[in-house]
Amino acid sequence: MSFTRRDKYFEEYLTPRSANGLGDILATKLTPDISGIYRDDLLEHLGRRPEKPDVQAVFLSHAHADHANYISFLHKDIPIFCGETCKYILEAVEEQTQRNIESEVLNYKKRPVYKSEYRNPPIERTFHTFRTGDKIKIDSFEIEPKHNDHSVPGSYSFIIHTAEGPIIYTGDLRTHGKHAHMTDDFIKAASEEKPIALITEGTRVETGKTNESEEKVYHTSKKELKENKKLSIVDFNFKDVDRFTTFYQIAKDLGKKLVINFKHACYLERYHKDKKLKTPDSRDKNILLFKPKRLTGTYIDEDYQDWYIKKRLNYSNIITAEEITKKPDEYIVVLNFWYFNQLVDLKPYRGKYIHSLSEPFNEEMEISYDRMLNWINLYKMNFIQSHCSGHISGFDLFQMIKTIKPKMIYPVHTEHPEMFKKLKTKTHLVEEGKTYKI
């Protein structure tokens, strides 16, 4: 999914119509019109006949929305291969997300969905999971997943063994995270293969050498929160286990409780299933679950209609805004921008807000960023930016490519593919709609 392209045509209340199948998606070129990959029901909406899939598998590198969400459109007979942890995250997303045409990754309902059929179970996709060390055979190809470090756990690069030689796909990765050794493992394995081609991300190809690290986020944030005698608010992507671990540890170190919401609990309980992540579950003694203000009387209680909330209302570690305001210095509240209206209940006057996310990179984000600052200013909060990226810097990226030494480079997932021309390696600037043979 290209967020930039999607934002050109759609926003929160103007979305692709499920009643039009793939019509809106293809018309705005959010996905290419490739034969033999799409769902029968979505093609029928376009007045087209179902097409037998001629793609034998899709390999998903990690669970971020731009990589995973458009699996929603794929034919049910195309199997998906992903890491075990990646699958857990997809399950957590599904539990808390309202079904729509762009969020049917694990399963889908045939369109149109008639009222009489709505309670019918969805059509499940076939998922196969793997870990580093596994090798998957697809006809004459052998795909070897290699773990890497990214801002979401269960992220992988791929070594694709072909009759002509190995092809490497980096996925999204970084070399400055807490688990940089995972990326080092991948780079070492990739360089030993002497690949004929490297398909690489380049999200931050224009950046030079940086000193960013998760450790720096920890020390900066801890210092700020230690000095705070008012309420502390932090915002970060809860798919980022390293960032959660950072603020969880800060809360423990400072003798505070980390307050998360019900959606965060969905993730934490899935992470806890993966023993390698060593994360607490949502009922850990250092974690509290924030229960939003509830409407009473004859009003419909919209906040509690969702099943993922209802099934957790009996947890013993639930806390309300009213309780938090009595002793605000005892809590660190994880509050995402889309729930900032809850600041009205939390009353964080002259407290601290740590923004542990990337700064805005498109117009829509800038509008939201301005709104965020309006809320911060409304409560005279002290704003602190403390973040390290999930993507490799341009300097480290070029070092990685020089180590791997591919014969050819295909830059993808980048706004500046031309910058790869600085390298001596033969570089193909990928054009939309064009097919490339290696």
N, C-alpha and C positions, 0 to 999 in steps of 0.2 A: 504494500500500500504506500503510495506517495502522499504523505500528509500535505505537502505543498500543493499538489494538483487537486487533491480532494477539497482543500480549503478555498480553491478558486471558484468552486461551484456549490459546495455544501457547507452547512454549519449545524449548530445544535438542533434547530427546529426546521431546517431545510435539508432533508436527508434523501438518499436514494430510495425510491418507492419499491417496496416488496411486491406490490400488485403489478409492477411492470417487469418483473423478473430481472433479467440482466440488462434491460433496455437502457436505463439511466447510467448504469456502470459502463457499458460499452460506448454509449454516445459521448460521454465525457472522457473517454479513453483512460479510465482508471485501471482497466485491465485490457489486454489485447484480445482480439477476436481470433482465438486459436481453436481449430477444430479438434474434437475428440477429447476434451477435458472437462466440459461443464455439465452441471446437473440437468437431467431430463426435464424436470418441471420448469426450470428457468428458461430453457430453450423453447419449450412449448409456449410459454408466455410471449415469445417473440414470433410465434408462428412458424418455428423451425422444428424439424424432426429430431428426435433423440439421436445422439451420436455415440457409437461404441467407443469407449476410451482407448486411445493408443499410447497412453502414458502409463508406464508400469509401476511407478512409485514417485512420491514426493518426499524429499528429505528436508525436514524443518530444523534449522540451526538453533533456534531459541524461541522463547515464548513472547517476545515483544510484539505488539499489535501490528507493526508495519511488516513483519515477517509472517505472522500466523493468521491474521484475520481473514484473508481472502481465500484460505482453504475452504471457507464457507461456500464458495461457488463451485467447488470441484465435484465431479461425478463420484457417487458412492462407491464405485468399484476400484477407485484409485487408492491404494493403501498409503498411509502416512507413517514415516519413520522419524522418531525424535528421541531425545534423551529421556530417561525415566523422570528426572526432576522437572523437565519441561512439561511432561504430561501432567504432573501434579499441579503445576501452575495453571495450565489450561483448565483443569477441573475447578480450581479456585475461582478463576475468572467466570466460568460458566455458572457457578453457584450464585454469584451476585449480580450477573448481568441480565437485563431484560432482553428477551430474544428479539432479534431483528435480522434482516437479510445479511448484514455484515458481521454478525457475531455467532454464526452457527458452525463453529470449528469442529467440535467433537461430534455433533449430530445436527440434524436439521428436520424441519417440518416442510412437507411438500406444499408448494404455493399453487393456487391460493389456499389459505387455511380457512375452511368453513367451520362455523360454530359447532356443527354436529361432529366434526372430526378433531376439534381442538384438543380434546383429552386423549386422543390416540397417541401412543408413544412415538417419539421422534425416530427417524432413521439413523442408526448409529454408523459412524465411519469406522474403518479398520485402522487401528493404530498398532504399530510395533515399536517397542522401546529398546534402547541400547545404552551401553556405557563405553567408555574408552577401553580399547582392547578387543571389542567386538569387530567382526568383519561381516558385511552383508553382501550376498551375491544377488545381482540382478542381471540375468542372462550372462553376457561375457564381461560385465562390469563387476568389480569388487570395490565396495565403498567402505572406507575405514574412518570412522569418526574419531576425532582427537579433541579432548577437552581443551577449552581455553578460558581465559578470564574476561568477564564482561559484567555489566551492571545488572545482570539477572543470572541466577544459578542455572545449571543444566545447559550451558551454552557450548556449542561445538563448531569446530572446523571439520572439513572433509578432505580426505585423500581419495581420489577416484582413480582406480587402477584400470587402464584401458589397454587394448592391444597395441596402441601407438605410443603408450607411455603414460605416466601419472599426470593428472590434472588436480590442482589444489584449489579449494574454495575456502577462503578465510572465515566466512561468516563475519559477525561483529566481534571485535576483541580489543584488548588493551594490554599494555605492559607495565602500568603503574598502579594496578589494583592490589588488594590483599593477597590475591592468588596468582600473582604474576608468573609463578613457577609453572602454572598450567599452560599459559601462552608460550613460555619457554619450551615446554615439552612438545607443543605443536610445531614451533619453529624448527626445533632440532629434527623432528621426524620428517617434516616437509623438506628440509635441506638435504637430508640423506636420500630422498627419493629422486633428486635431480629432475624436477618436473618440466614437462614440455610447455605447461601454461599455468598461470596463477590468476584466478578470478578473485579480486580483492576489494574489500570495503575501502572507502576513503573519506569518511564523514568529516574528519578534521585534517585533511591533507594539507591545508594552508597554514596550520599552526606549527611553530617551531618547538624547540626544547622547552619543557615545562617542569616545574617542581611539585606538581599536584600529587596527592596521595590520599588514601583513606585515613592514614595516620594523622595527616595534617588536618583533615576534617574533624577527627576525634579531638585533637588538642585545642584547635580553635574554638570548637563548639563547647567543649568542657569548660574552658576558661570563661567564656561568655555566660554560660548557665550557672557556673559556680558563683559568680558575682551578682546574680539576679535574685532579688528578694521578693519579686512579684511572680506572676504566672509566666511560665515558659511555654511557647508554642513552637513546634518544629514541623516542617513540611518536606517530605521526600517521597520518592516512588517506592511503594511497599513491595514491589517485585524485587527491589534491590536488597538482597539479604545482608550484604556487607554493611549497607547504610543502616538497616534496622539494627544489626549487631552493634554498630557504633553508638547509636543513641540508647540502646538497651544497656550497654556497658556504662555509658555516661550516667544514666539514671541510677544504676547500682552504685557507682563510685561516689555519687553525690548524696546518696541516701534518699532519692526521690522515687516516685512510682511513674512508670511510663504508661500513659493512657492512650489506648488505641480504639478504633471504632469497629463495628461489626464486620465491615468489609475487610479490614485488616486481619480480623480473626480468621476469615476464610483462608487467607494466604498462610497465616502462621500455623494453622492446623494441618495444612498440606505439607508445609516445609518439615514439620515435626515427624511426618511419616518417613522422610528420607533421613536415616540415621547419620549419613555422612555430613549433613549440613549442621548437625548439633545445635539446632535452634530450640528454644523453649516453646511450649504450646501456649494457647491463648489464656490458659488458666494458671500460668506461672505466678508465683507469689509476688514478683516484682512488676506484674502487668495488671492494669485495670481496664475494663471494657466500658467505654463511654456510651451511656444511654441518653439519646437526645430528648429534648423536651417533648412531652406527650400531650396531645390535645385531648380534652375530656368532653363530657356531655354528649351532645347530639352530633358532634363533628366526626367525620370519618378519619380515623387515625392512619394517615397515609404512611407515616414512617414505619409502622409495624405490620404492614400488609405483606412485606417480603418474607419468604420462608426462611432465608438465611438469618434474619433477625429473630423471628419467632422461635426458632429452635435453640437459640442461645439466651433467651430471656431468663432462664432459670439458673444461669451461671452465678456463682457466689461472689465473683470479683467485679461486679457491675458498680459503676459510680455515676452520679448525675452532676450536672453543671452546678446545681445548688450546693452540693457537697464540696466540689472543687473550690468554689469561691470563698468558702470558710477558711481554708488553709492553702491558698494558691501556690505558696513557695514549696509545697511538698510534691508538686506534680510537674511532669513534662508531657504536654498534650500534643499528640500527632494529629494535625488538622490540615487537610488538603484544602486548596483554594475553593473548590466547589461547595464546601461546607462552612464557608466563612460567616454565613448568617448566624452560626452558632456562637460567634464571638459576642453577640448581643447577650447571650445567657452566661457566657464565661467571664465577661467583664474584665478583660486583661489589661486594665489601665497601667501604662508605664512599665509593662512587662517586656519580655524580649521575644522576638520572632526570628527564628533561623530558617532561611530559605535554602534548603539543601538540594536544589534542582538546578538544571542549566538555565542560563538567562535566556530571554525571549529571542527566537531566531526567525519569526515570521510575524506578519501584521496582526493576525488574530491573537497570537500569544502576547504581543505588545499591548493590545487592548485589555486582555485579562490581567496582564502585569500591572497596568495602570489602575485597574479596579482593585487589585490586591493591595497596592500602595495606599489607595484611598481608605481601605479598611484599617491598615496599619496606622495611618495618620489619625484616623478617627479615634483610636484608642491610645494615641501617643506612645505606640510601642517602638522599641529600638530594633531596627531592621539589620540583620547580619546575613551576608551571603557566605555560605560555607559549603563547597561542593567540589567533587572531582569527577571528571567525565567517565562514561562507560566506554568511550572510544579512544583508540590509539592516536597519539599525536602524529603530525606529519613527519617530524624528525624521526620518531621511533618506527613509524611505518616504513620509511625509506631504508632504515637500518635493517628492518625485518626482511624486506625484499632483497636487499644486497646479500643477506645471509642465505636466503632460500635459493637465489640465483635461478629463477625460471627463464625459459627461452622466450616466453611471451607474457605480457600482462594485459588483462582485461579489467579495467577499473569499473566497479559498479557501486551503488549506494554512496554517491558523491555528487556534490554540486560543482566540483572543480576537477574533472577528469584530465583537463589539459595540463595540470601541474605534474602529472606522472611522466610527461615528456622530458622532464629534467633528468630522468634516469636514462642510462645508456641502453637499458633493455628495450626491445621492440614492444611498443605499446599500441593496442588497438582501442581507439576511442569509440565506445559502444554507441551505436545509433539506434534510436527507437524504431521498432518495426523491422529491423534487419536480422537475419539469421546468420550465425557464425559457425563455421565448421573448423574444428581443430585437428 
